[in-house]
């Protein structure tokens, strides 16, 4: 009876690691720490394991597939996807198909092997990462990808010194235009509702744009008019109620996202106040539902169609070895009924 050849699964079993880790260790990948790599290579020698070069060559071929990684967002209901990113995903699907590529969509749990799960395992030729959630958490993973020369591109903030290539919205100027519009209508006590910590750099840039507009109008920024909120209706609702309970004088609310603004609108209406006669409301994102609130929500539009096209085009250039730089997409005001004039 012919003796069965040892496989990478046999090595994985003896080493107490995954088969993907074995494959990376035997190819001397820096993704595996040196101690684990040496243990795996020793077991391979003991088993007289030989790498199948034909299989390795097959794995090195292009898949004509792009991986789109999303975070689960438990603040946005059962869908687990922020509505803003639903439009973005649709645009990426169209753009990928137009380039004759398939798209693999996956929720990203940030496992230690997340890069290996896609490019190294030959499931995709490149990665588009929709960067939302805590920036301080996911930027560490991007740094790791950058060190491994992975083909990836991120939708998110564009910051000095950050890893990889990012495409994002010009949050600063978009927010500045929004606040300038409110100021032009006569509003002076404008609350900013949104998290401005380092973990939310996009909201932070929107806040900086808000502050810049006030400064140019020679209006002092009042710390009491800024309150933290995550991207959800519930968070915006609670934040607006907190403003009311603190007795903060205000005549307009600028939500760092449409979901926050919509939650704030509910709190305003429950207190018997009229929008926009008593309080104006401005959002940011222009998600589809913002046109159907009552009154319809004024907001700052991020161009998700253009964003999806640019993400795919830029990733394909990176995969071909071309130079690609990070850049910002301009944002535009969409004025609806939630902003009146004083």
Secondary structure, DSSP 8 states (H G I E B T S, - for coil): -------HHHHHHHHTS-HHHHHHHHTT-TTS-HHHHHHHHHHHHHTT----HHHHHHHTS---EEEEEE---GGG-TT-S-HHHHHHHHHHHHHHHHTT-EEEEEE----TTTTIIIIITTS-SEEEEE--S-HHHHHHHHHHHHHTT--EEEES---TT-SS-EEEE-HHHHHHHHHHHHHHTT---EEEES--SGGGHHHHHHHHHHHHHHHHTT----GGGEE---SSHHHHHHHHHHHHHTT---SEEEESSHHHHHHHHHHHHHTT--TTTT-EEE-SB--GGGGGSSS--BEEE--HHHHHHHHHHHHHHHHTT-----EEE--EEE--TT----
